[in-house]
Amino acid sequence: MVRYGFSIKTRHGQRVEHIQIMAHSAEDAERRLRQMYHHCTIVERRESNVVHRVEALDVENIIGLISGSPTISPEHVGGR
């Protein structure tokens, strides 16, 4: 998905900035924007790719966080 950022002017002339919409295409983002702000004028449109962080769940580290003491998993100690 792509994050689209908009700055718009409402139909009453008020400027609204930093509106962010996640969408698969610019057309879809504009459609969603116009559902929220009828008859608006788009002043600026920005787009940026969203980086997905995928981290494996490490149960030992979570237990360490809960207990307040860091745990060292076996693969970090000599590869056992």
C-alpha positions in Angstrom: 0.0 0.0 0.0 1.0 3.6 -0.5 0.4 6.5 1.9 -1.0 9.5 0.2 -0.8 12.9 1.8 -3.1 15.7 0.9 -3.4 19.4 1.5 -6.8 20.7 0.4 -9.1 23.7 0.4 -12.6 23.0 1.5 -15.6 24.3 -0.4 -15.9 27.1 2.2 -12.2 28.1 1.6 -10.6 26.6 4.7 -7.2 25.1 4.2 -6.7 21.6 5.7 -3.2 20.1 5.6 -1.6 16.8 6.5 -4.4 14.5 5.6 -3.0 11.0 5.1 -4.9 8.1 3.4 -3.6 4.6 2.8 -4.7 3.2 -0.5 -3.6 1.0 -3.4 -3.9 3.8 -6.0 -4.0 7.6 -6.2 -7.6 7.4 -7.6 -8.7 5.3 -4.6 -7.1 7.8 -2.2 -8.8 10.7 -3.9 -12.2 8.9 -3.9 -11.9 8.4 -0.1 -10.8 12.0 0.4 -13.8 13.3 -1.5 -16.1 11.1 0.6 -14.8 13.0 3.7 -14.5 16.5 2.1 -17.2 17.0 -0.5 -16.4 19.5 -3.3 -12.8 20.1 -2.0 -10.0 21.4 -4.1 -6.7 19.4 -3.8 -3.8 21.9 -3.4 -1.1 19.3 -3.0 -0.8 15.5 -3.2 2.2 13.5 -1.9 2.8 9.8 -1.9 5.3 7.6 0.0 5.7 3.9 0.2 4.9 2.2 3.5 7.6 0.0 4.9 6.2 -3.0 6.6 8.2 -4.2 9.6 8.0 -8.0 9.9 9.8 -9.3 12.9 9.7 -12.8 14.3 8.2 -13.2 17.7 11.0 -14.1 20.1 9.3 -15.6 23.2 12.5 -15.4 25.3 13.0 -11.7 24.7 9.3 -11.0 25.5 9.7 -12.9 28.8 12.8 -10.8 29.5 10.9 -7.6 28.8 8.1 -8.7 31.2 10.4 -9.9 34.0 12.7 -6.9 33.6 15.8 -8.9 32.9 17.2 -9.4 29.4 17.4 -13.0 28.2 19.9 -14.3 25.8 18.6 -16.8 23.3 20.7 -19.9 22.6 21.5 -18.9 19.0 23.2 -15.8 20.3 25.4 -17.8 22.7 27.7 -20.0 20.6 24.9 -21.2 18.2 23.6 -24.0 20.4 
